[in-house]
Amino acid sequence: MSEIVTAGILVIGDEILSGRTKDKNIGFIAEYLTNIGIDLKEVRVVSDDEAAIIEALDALRARFTYVFTTGGIGPTHDDITADAVAKAFGVAIDYHPDVVARFRQRFSEAELNEARLRMTRIPDGAELIDSATILAPGFRIGNVIVMAGVPTIMQAMMDIISPKLKSGARMLSESVKANAREGDIGTPLRAIQDAHPETSIGSYPFLDEDARPNTNIVVRSRDADKIRAAMIDVETMLAALKTVKP
Amino acid sequence: MSEIVTAGILVIGDEILSGRTKDKNIGFIAEYLTNIGIDLKEVRVVSDDEAAIIEALDALRARFTYVFTTGGIGPTHDDITADAVAKAFGVAIDYHPDVVARFRQRFSEAELNEARLRMTRIPDGAELIDSATILAPGFRIGNVIVMAGVPTIMQAMMDIISPKLKSGARMLSESVKANAREGDIGTPLRAIQDAHPETSIGSYPFLDEDARPNTNIVVRSRDADKIRAAMIDVETMLAALKTVKP
């Protein structure tokens, strides 16, 4: 059996906590990790505060195979992620010669001010996450992957770093729309879950187009056969429900 | 000066971590809390796992004035929030007579199955968050407010519980579109932040309609005069930038 590979996400930014900016990165990374066989186990959102960043980062990196951070690597005073990560790892941080060289090609001497140079500061020993289209690079140090907060840039960074990550057997899923209220299927669904302990069965209520309560049932496992076996029981249960109804 | 009131959010649900469901509650609650003068300090997302829920809940409730949870209060086997909260508080949990009575009015004896009755289980000593339009009630116990994961229901619950919460002086903000790249304003913006320590100045890069890099600057404080003073410096700085440009 392949190894289980786990991850945490750390979103860094006052603007998310104030509600001013609505996060779009958690959902993207979550789906991305599922698709490459990495289990996302926990997400934390903290403010632009060094102590808060370090505490959350240390908790997550001790616990999971990988930690993905977003936000706080830009040129302004509130961008403190790189420094906080260096401090968490107990390493120095300095202007990275390769990044500085690229910035010198891109910017005039007048443009290459203190703020822009801040974006070239990378913790010692980190590997850059970089491409021709990315200005401020992300980086990886140990099991921590530091990425931009701007969704398009973060997404480009995920594409660069993901082939270098180990991944486990992919979590598979099948889903079915129950056409039943969650309360009508909860009891038999629990029995099906108990009978198929190597699957994880989720039940997600929603209102359908006619504003009637409906439910999506999702069966997840790394083994397609185990999913199918559980799903057959789910389908049998749902069919039985329909014949009972008036 | 009014007290600072803080909060954490705990989102509970495998479906968020798998990426299957994109969370819409964090942004809503974040904005809601800002508007009523409560500072959101941290968000965590955990799976439908009792140990994970209790650990996160205990960490957040020890640290902040309030904790808002979403998800896991429905009728199915994966809805374990009420039990986890009872365990975290060390109290018993049982079928709540008022909620059972309401369910009896609403459902036939056949419909009032084990799954539906699960939704009437409320930790001892909790106060219901309930209305005629809410089926499964939320509840408040200590400083923890337990709400549904379905956004429309969660939002109704926020409206019910929020008048009962203490709130601090509201965090105010002013923002301005810089019409400048973040790297061009980072250095002077840091000087302005240093000169106005009782404000919090954020800088948020984005691509404008013409796909050109632009920046929103946001000044936040509980004191409108302090915001204005900092914003005057920001505006002066931006005007100076424009006269320098070719």
Boltz contact constraints between the chains, C-beta under 6 A:
constraints:
  - contact:
      token1: [A, 14]
      token2: [B, 202]
      max_distance: 6.0
  - contact:
      token1: [A, 15]
      token2: [B, 202]
      max_distance: 6.0
  - contact:
      token1: [A, 15]
      token2: [B, 204]
      max_distance: 6.0
  - contact:
      token1: [A, 17]
      token2: [B, 30]
      max_distance: 6.0
  - contact:
      token1: [A, 17]
      token2: [B, 40]
      max_distance: 6.0
  - contact:
      token1: [A, 18]
      token2: [B, 34]
      max_distance: 6.0
  - contact:
      token1: [A, 19]
      token2: [B, 27]
      max_distance: 6.0
  - contact:
      token1: [A, 19]
      token2: [B, 30]
      max_distance: 6.0
  - contact:
      token1: [A, 19]
      token2: [B, 31]
      max_distance: 6.0
  - contact:
      token1: [A, 19]
      token2: [B, 34]
      max_distance: 6.0
  - contact:
      token1: [A, 22]
      token2: [B, 27]
      max_distance: 6.0
  - contact:
      token1: [A, 27]
      token2: [B, 19]
      max_distance: 6.0
  - contact:
      token1: [A, 27]
      token2: [B, 22]
      max_distance: 6.0
  - contact:
      token1: [A, 30]
      token2: [B, 17]
      max_distance: 6.0
  - contact:
      token1: [A, 30]
      token2: [B, 19]
      max_distance: 6.0
  - contact:
      token1: [A, 31]
      token2: [B, 19]
      max_distance: 6.0
  - contact:
      token1: [A, 34]
      token2: [B, 18]
      max_distance: 6.0
  - contact:
      token1: [A, 34]
      token2: [B, 19]
      max_distance: 6.0
  - contact:
      token1: [A, 40]
      token2: [B, 17]
      max_distance: 6.0
  - contact:
      token1: [A, 42]
      token2: [B, 46]
      max_distance: 6.0
  - contact:
      token1: [A, 43]
      token2: [B, 45]
      max_distance: 6.0
  - contact:
      token1: [A, 44]
      token2: [B, 44]
      max_distance: 6.0
  - contact:
      token1: [A, 45]
      token2: [B, 43]
      max_distance: 6.0
  - contact:
      token1: [A, 46]
      token2: [B, 42]
      max_distance: 6.0
  - contact:
      token1: [A, 74]
      token2: [B, 182]
      max_distance: 6.0
  - contact:
      token1: [A, 75]
      token2: [B, 182]
      max_distance: 6.0
  - contact:
      token1: [A, 75]
      token2: [B, 183]
      max_distance: 6.0
  - contact:
      token1: [A, 75]
      token2: [B, 186]
      max_distance: 6.0
  - contact:
      token1: [A, 76]
      token2: [B, 186]
      max_distance: 6.0
  - contact:
      token1: [A, 76]
      token2: [B, 189]
      max_distance: 6.0
  - contact:
      token1: [A, 76]
      token2: [B, 203]
      max_distance: 6.0
  - contact:
      token1: [A, 77]
      token2: [B, 190]
      max_distance: 6.0
  - contact:
      token1: [A, 77]
      token2: [B, 193]
      max_distance: 6.0
  - contact:
      token1: [A, 78]
      token2: [B, 202]
      max_distance: 6.0
  - contact:
      token1: [A, 113]
      token2: [B, 187]
      max_distance: 6.0
  - contact:
      token1: [A, 114]
      token2: [B, 187]
      max_distance: 6.0
  - contact:
      token1: [A, 115]
      token2: [B, 183]
      max_distance: 6.0
  - contact:
      token1: [A, 115]
      token2: [B, 186]
      max_distance: 6.0
  - contact:
      token1: [A, 115]
      token2: [B, 187]
      max_distance: 6.0
  - contact:
      token1: [A, 116]
      token2: [B, 183]
      max_distance: 6.0
  - contact:
      token1: [A, 182]
      token2: [B, 74]
      max_distance: 6.0
  - contact:
      token1: [A, 182]
      token2: [B, 75]
      max_distance: 6.0
  - contact:
      token1: [A, 183]
      token2: [B, 75]
      max_distance: 6.0
  - contact:
      token1: [A, 183]
      token2: [B, 115]
      max_distance: 6.0
  - contact:
      token1: [A, 183]
      token2: [B, 116]
      max_distance: 6.0
  - contact:
      token1: [A, 186]
      token2: [B, 75]
      max_distance: 6.0
  - contact:
      token1: [A, 186]
      token2: [B, 76]
      max_distance: 6.0
  - contact:
      token1: [A, 186]
      token2: [B, 115]
      max_distance: 6.0
  - contact:
      token1: [A, 187]
      token2: [B, 113]
      max_distance: 6.0
  - contact:
      token1: [A, 187]
      token2: [B, 114]
      max_distance: 6.0
  - contact:
      token1: [A, 187]
      token2: [B, 115]
      max_distance: 6.0
  - contact:
      token1: [A, 189]
      token2: [B, 76]
      max_distance: 6.0
  - contact:
      token1: [A, 190]
      token2: [B, 77]
      max_distance: 6.0
  - contact:
      token1: [A, 193]
      token2: [B, 77]
      max_distance: 6.0
  - contact:
      token1: [A, 202]
      token2: [B, 14]
      max_distance: 6.0
  - contact:
      token1: [A, 202]
      token2: [B, 15]
      max_distance: 6.0
  - contact:
      token1: [A, 202]
      token2: [B, 78]
      max_distance: 6.0
  - contact:
      token1: [A, 203]
      token2: [B, 76]
      max_distance: 6.0
  - contact:
      token1: [A, 204]
      token2: [B, 15]
      max_distance: 6.0
